[in-house]
Amino acid sequence: QWSGSQKVAVDRIRVVTNPVRQGKYAARYEVRSGDCSIRNPATGQCYGDRAEVQAGISNSGGSEGQDRTYQWSTMFDQSFPYSNSWSVVSQWHCNCDGPPPVSFNAQSGDKLQLQINRYNSPSSALGPAFPWSMQIKRGEWIDIKLRVKWSGSDSTGTIQLWINGQPQTFSNGTTTYR
């Protein structure tokens, strides 16, 4: 179901039978320090340690005016590190240079946060907004449901979020973020 993956070794993305949230199987993504799967060929600079799968734009939505719902469960292992950095957990990219318009990040090893990056043109990001976050509880499943109306217009584009079936309130005091 995925168009590609990025990992440094075959054991970094695996299908496992334990732990599982539902059914018989789950995917386990593991990143170890130094797992640089993408390097700049000219400089050798690492673009980040990663283990990820990706879907093309036709699979993930993201076109102007599309209303899409994404739903998954995730668990942070007991060994997930506490650190002063951040890790991208899920992201949706655009056809532009710069950070993803929508992503979930593990921030400082303690918080799961939603990051929104608005653009004023295809390669000109306006800077990040962090309208929602929660404490990470290692070893517990988190059910995430994200509804996105994709748009380049602030008055049209919206995001709604449910965690463990409960609608979430954003930093603007509403359950719909524009």
QUITA-V392534 format. One line per field, one symbol per residue. psi: psi as a letter, one per 40 degrees, with the letter a starting at -180 (. if undefined). burial: I if it has 24 or more other C-alpha atoms within 12 Angstrom, else O. Layout:
psi->???
burial->???
This chain:
psi->eieiihieidedhihiehiidiaeiihhhhhiheghehihddeehhfihihiiiiidddeaeihehhihhhiiihhidehihieaihhdiihiigihaiidhihihhfedihihhhhiieidfgieiiigeiiihhhiehihhhhhhhhhiehdedhihihhhfehhihieeeiehh.
burial->OOOOOIIIOOOIOOOOOOOOOOOOOOIIIIIOOOOOIOOOOOOOOOOIIIIIIOOOOOOIOIOOOOOIOIOIIIIIOOOIOOOOOOIIIIIIIIOOOOIIIIIIIIIOIIIIIIIIIIIOOOOOOOOOIIIIIIOIOOOOOIOIIIIIIIIIOOOOIIIIIIIOOOOIOIOOOOOIII
